[in-house]
Amino acid sequence: MVDNAVLIAIITAVGTIVCGLVSAVMANRVTVYKIEALTKEVEKHNKVIERTFALEQKVEDMDDRLVRVENSK
């Protein structure tokens, strides 16, 4: 027959292992969610940078055209 102390120790160990596994899975889910959210934010930021660069190029082109028009007068 198994001693009560041994049985309690086994139950406690199993409970600890299960809680540890559940905690690890939940932490992993939170981490994955945060990484996905950050990835979306970085993509938005990169799009803004690309659009800003395109606008800067257009402004430069317009400045060059304006200078050419002013010089042709």
N, C-alpha and C positions, 0 to 999 in steps of 0.2 A: 504494500500500500504506500502511496505517495504521501509524504509529509505535507501538512498544510502550508508551511513556510515555503517549501519548494514549489507547490502549486501557485501560491501567490506570486512568487518570483517569476515563474513562467508567464503567468497572465500579465504581470506588469511589463515584462520584457516584450511580449507580443504587442501590448498596447502602445508602448514607447516606439516600437518599430513602425507600427501602422500610423501613428500620429506623425512621426518623422517623414514617412513617405508621402502622406497627404500634404504636409506642410511644404515639402520640396516640390511637389506637383503644382500646388497653388502659387508658390513663389515663381516657378518657371512660367506659368501662364501670365502672371503680372509682368514679368520681364519681357516676354514675347510681345504682349500688348503695348508696353511702353516703347519697345524698339520699333514696332510698326507705326506707332503714332509719331515718333521722331523721324522716321523715314519719310512719312507724308509731309511733315513740316519742312524737311530738307528739300524735298522735291518742289514744294511751293516756293521756297527761297530761291532755288536754282532757276525756276521759271521767271521770277522777278528779276534776277540778275541778267538773264538772257534778254528779257524785254528791255531792261535799262540799257544794256549794251547796244541793242538795235536802235533805240531812241537816240543814243549818243552819236551813233554813226549817221543817222538821218540829220541831226542837228549840224554835224560837221559838214555833211554834203550841202546842206542849205547855206551854211556860212560861206563855203567855197563858191557856190553859185552867186550869192549876194556880192561877194568880193569881185567876181568876174563881171557881173552886171554893172557894178559901180565903176569899175575900171574901164569898161567899154564906152562910158559916156564921154 
